[in-house]
Amino acid sequence: MQIVLKQGVMKATMSLPMYMIIFLTVTFTLLPAHAGFTQDYQDHAAIKEAARNYVLTQISADRENIEMTIGTLDARLRLPRCGKALEAFKSPGARMLGNTSIGVSCNDSTPWKLYVPVKISIYENVLVAKNYLRRGTQIKADDIERRRRDLSILTRSYITEPQQVVGLILKQPLMADAILTPTMFEAQKLVRRGEGVIILAKDGGIEVRMKGKALVDGTNGQTIRVQNLVSQRIVEGQVISRGVISVPM
């Protein structure tokens, strides 16, 4: 029953029994006025800011290299305003990159918890091919350059320093602007199986050189088996340069 406070209604009310008049008076006193009634809800902006600050504390990259998009919370979401500082945390199994979610909770007398969708992009300068490179190319500094890329969309590891690849041999063709990864390269072979090599033995100022034959391929610093062509003895030595194997005296 809706009660409209008009003069005619007031006149009709006067004819009600006294106990009904008292009941109506008390009821109107206890109920809040509809136009002025507001609930103290938690500000959505504060929830999103708590998630954002947490991400920034968890990522070691420079802030200028981080781009973050905080998802929109449902406008119908009504949570009691927290009497303590909001606490943020990482969702179980979530990573701090790409599309993820950050938990935000309130731990006061009326606790609550929710997860905020977040997209995190971290940018870094990675090495890419300047131009098309054929398989078998020995990489030179002019073949590569650094370009800024979003790490969240990279599905494989990447390379950032030229010294990591200069001098290596490309195992596959590369298109221009392709991102370099460690599995694309192999070390240059300084010794090949069946080739003649120099077996070098040193002890202080004494140096002995002998002719030998490589029994396997070898790259710089690799230990391989070689055969002494004079004694026919098989020894192990370290590849120190093209066609030269160092063995202990």
Secondary structure as UniProt FT lines:
FT   HELIX           7..13
FT   TURN            14..15
FT   HELIX           18..30
FT   HELIX           34..36
FT   HELIX           44..58
FT   HELIX           63..65
FT   STRAND          66..70
FT   TURN            75..76
FT   STRAND          87..90
FT   TURN            92..93
FT   STRAND          98..106
FT   STRAND          112..129
FT   TURN            135..136
FT   HELIX           141..143
FT   STRAND          144..150
FT   HELIX           151..153
FT   HELIX           162..164
FT   TURN            165..167
FT   STRAND          169..170
FT   TURN            176..177
FT   HELIX           182..184
FT   STRAND          185..186
FT   STRAND          189..191
FT   TURN            193..194
FT   STRAND          196..203
FT   TURN            204..205
FT   STRAND          206..214
FT   STRAND          218..219
FT   TURN            220..221
FT   STRAND          223..228
FT   TURN            229..231
FT   STRAND          234..241
FT   TURN            242..243
FT   STRAND          244..248
//
